[in-house]
Amino acid sequence: MSGTDSPTPSPTHPGRTVHLAVYDSFADWETGHATAWLARSGFAIRTVGPTTDPVTTIGGLRVLPDLALADLRPEDSALLILTGADLWDTGDDLAPFAAAARRFLDAGVPVAAICGATAGLAREGLLDDRDHTSAVPFYLAATGYKGAERYVEADAVTDDGLVTAGPTEPVAFAREVLGLLGAFEGAKLDAWYRLFHDSDPAAYEELNA
């Protein structure tokens, strides 16, 4: 779909740099649509690990992070994406990433979390006062958070700078992210979603019109 290509920006431009958190057991499939189409729309994608040591995804891919979490600053970024991972539910190893999400939101920089990352944000208290979604309500309820009344039965939800989605909704998650950053808007965004979520062939022409 060459009609959506754009020049690659300087990776140091904060308004066009998106940071993707990577850690062992992160779910490859959950953010692929979002990062691929952000990159095609001119955003630089930089990976952030606990350190700069390699991490391994659920799918067995080895990823070398661009930077360590300690070096991540909200002012250098347009968005922080937190992917699901087994580690979100087996201890506190990823709690520093939830704390980083708080720093981003406090600085007015958006965050997008999917699958297990939503539980991490719930533990951090970031879902107590925002509409949100996840896999199922009782998954978040198990964290002991105080935002159960703000849970929304939807594929993906955006509220007050925070995108949330469950593990089966990578396309809806990407739709929210792409719309939030203006990669696609209006009819183009709708066409993108219908193409990749609904396999609507008419949407291909609309997306590249």
NORNOR-V485733 format. One record per residue. N is the residue number from 1. RES is the residue in one letter. SS is DSSP state (H for helix, E for strand, L for the rest). Layout:
BEGIN
n: [N;N]
res: [RES;RES]
ss: [SS;SS]
END
This chain:
BEGIN
n: [1;2;3;4;5;6;7;8;9;10;11;12;13;14;15;16;17;18;19;20;21;22;23;24;25;26;27;28;29;30;31;32;33;34;35;36;37;38;39;40;41;42;43;44;45;46;47;48;49;50;51;52;53;54;55;56;57;58;59;60;61;62;63;64;65;66;67;68;69;70;71;72;73;74;75;76;77;78;79;80;81;82;83;84;85;86;87;88;89;90;91;92;93;94;95;96;97;98;99;100;101;102;103;104;105;106;107;108;109;110;111;112;113;114;115;116;117;118;119;120;121;122;123;124;125;126;127;128;129;130;131;132;133;134;135;136;137;138;139;140;141;142;143;144;145;146;147;148;149;150;151;152;153;154;155;156;157;158;159;160;161;162;163;164;165;166;167;168;169;170;171;172;173;174;175;176;177;178;179;180;181;182;183;184;185;186;187;188;189;190;191;192;193;194;195;196;197;198;199;200;201;202;203;204;205;206;207;208;209]
res: [M;S;G;T;D;S;P;T;P;S;P;T;H;P;G;R;T;V;H;L;A;V;Y;D;S;F;A;D;W;E;T;G;H;A;T;A;W;L;A;R;S;G;F;A;I;R;T;V;G;P;T;T;D;P;V;T;T;I;G;G;L;R;V;L;P;D;L;A;L;A;D;L;R;P;E;D;S;A;L;L;I;L;T;G;A;D;L;W;D;T;G;D;D;L;A;P;F;A;A;A;A;R;R;F;L;D;A;G;V;P;V;A;A;I;C;G;A;T;A;G;L;A;R;E;G;L;L;D;D;R;D;H;T;S;A;V;P;F;Y;L;A;A;T;G;Y;K;G;A;E;R;Y;V;E;A;D;A;V;T;D;D;G;L;V;T;A;G;P;T;E;P;V;A;F;A;R;E;V;L;G;L;L;G;A;F;E;G;A;K;L;D;A;W;Y;R;L;F;H;D;S;D;P;A;A;Y;E;E;L;N;A]
ss: [L;H;H;H;L;L;L;L;L;L;L;L;L;H;H;H;E;E;E;E;E;L;L;L;L;E;L;H;H;H;L;H;H;H;H;H;H;H;H;H;L;L;L;E;E;E;E;E;E;L;L;L;L;L;E;E;L;L;L;L;L;E;E;L;L;L;E;E;H;H;H;L;L;H;H;H;L;L;E;E;E;E;L;L;E;H;H;H;H;L;L;L;L;L;H;H;H;H;H;H;H;H;H;H;H;H;L;L;L;E;E;E;E;E;L;H;H;H;H;H;H;H;H;L;L;L;L;L;L;L;L;E;L;L;L;L;H;H;H;H;H;L;L;L;L;L;L;H;H;H;E;L;L;L;L;E;E;E;E;L;L;E;E;E;E;L;L;L;L;H;H;H;H;H;H;H;H;H;H;H;L;L;L;L;L;H;H;H;H;H;H;H;H;H;H;H;H;H;L;L;H;H;H;H;H;H;H;L;L]
END
